[in-house]
């Protein structure tokens, strides 16, 4: 005989889903509040005066803590490993959508950030799953000093030094044929092959040049109307063209994350009728962890270089 | 051995053998283990199912609770005998036995020496599917008995223990 006070199975199922959802929402709210608090602190304490000590937690510790909070909400569901993974994926997706809507973050940035965010949130949820399985009220103080060491330790080893990514391409043409093609070039006819360009990351389309002398203005025009304003810094015909990037487009994918500062094309005569075109971009990253975002930055710059350099190669080889 | 299987094992071994200093970075082991688990759930869901079943069965052993392992993963902890073993995010179960027992089991071929300390009392057993769980539980039971014997021996030979 059914007890009238016993909730029906669909009701319990619904409550389970609500609890999963509540964990995802509360976890993300925790992350958002802590990010907001970090932002306020950063405004009060300039980056150079120790504000960077606060910035680090926003990358690892805040999402991990969000995962821990989500796990606390889910503790009565007694989640298994697969359930926790699913919950972490849901929390990450909700966070990504929320960041796109509320913080107006660029989609490409969020796609790049999402694997890292997932792993960090997952680590938090997995720790929480074990912690709250036993005595859910137990305060785990041992991790707090570790988090403090982590928060303080990373900025001490951090440098904002410029980095460089360089690519080379062999062109079957003389430097006399290649040089005119790299100082400025019309719209690249080929559609982008690189997957991030296909889903919306701006890609190089053309370059204009007001003159072949040091101090001349250049414009590197990307898809979507994004324009990088540049000034020629070194001009050695058939050997080297260096330009400083003086203004970058106000794109959410770039602003506050990455500052490209300089670009360069070098030509090396191989003595066998071919030349090696060497393209370099110098940049400074403002996001951490450096090793993760630097990998992505180099991956993307390489695609930018190759799109431009391949076009130069095609035109130079066609002209010779 | 399939590509993905070899890949996660290679990455794990490389990190634990060459990147042991990374384990000193707070929370790094948890992040690495979460990464392993995420990869395993994509490439080897049967391992994750086996890990879940192992967890369920291990909790039925008297006095066993779960803890987060200091080098990442889930630790099977006995209330009086301490750590019996732990399972990493890619389903590698490490169990602490006696040296003699470890040697005997390694000789039989189903388990292998510990991935970092092969000539120790620790052995490693790779969970692949749910059918492996009964053997894994036997290993944990052996660990419980081995630790009990060790404790008893230590009480007779306190100097040896402190050495």
HADDOCK unambig.tbl for C-alpha pairs under 7 A between the chains (distance, minus, plus):
assign (segid A and resid 80 and name CA) (segid B and resid 52 and name CA) 6.43 0.50 0.50
assign (segid A and resid 81 and name CA) (segid B and resid 52 and name CA) 6.28 0.50 0.50
assign (segid A and resid 119 and name CA) (segid B and resid 31 and name CA) 6.55 0.50 0.50
assign (segid A and resid 119 and name CA) (segid B and resid 34 and name CA) 5.90 0.50 0.50
assign (segid A and resid 119 and name CA) (segid B and resid 35 and name CA) 5.70 0.50 0.50
assign (segid A and resid 120 and name CA) (segid B and resid 31 and name CA) 6.21 0.50 0.50
assign (segid A and resid 122 and name CA) (segid B and resid 34 and name CA) 6.03 0.50 0.50
assign (segid A and resid 123 and name CA) (segid B and resid 30 and name CA) 5.75 0.50 0.50
assign (segid A and resid 123 and name CA) (segid B and resid 31 and name CA) 5.42 0.50 0.50
assign (segid A and resid 123 and name CA) (segid B and resid 34 and name CA) 5.04 0.50 0.50
assign (segid A and resid 127 and name CA) (segid B and resid 68 and name CA) 6.41 0.50 0.50
assign (segid A and resid 130 and name CA) (segid B and resid 66 and name CA) 6.34 0.50 0.50
assign (segid A and resid 130 and name CA) (segid B and resid 67 and name CA) 5.94 0.50 0.50
assign (segid A and resid 130 and name CA) (segid B and resid 68 and name CA) 6.44 0.50 0.50
assign (segid A and resid 131 and name CA) (segid B and resid 67 and name CA) 6.98 0.50 0.50
assign (segid A and resid 146 and name CA) (segid B and resid 26 and name CA) 5.41 0.50 0.50
assign (segid A and resid 147 and name CA) (segid B and resid 26 and name CA) 6.65 0.50 0.50
assign (segid A and resid 150 and name CA) (segid B and resid 26 and name CA) 6.15 0.50 0.50
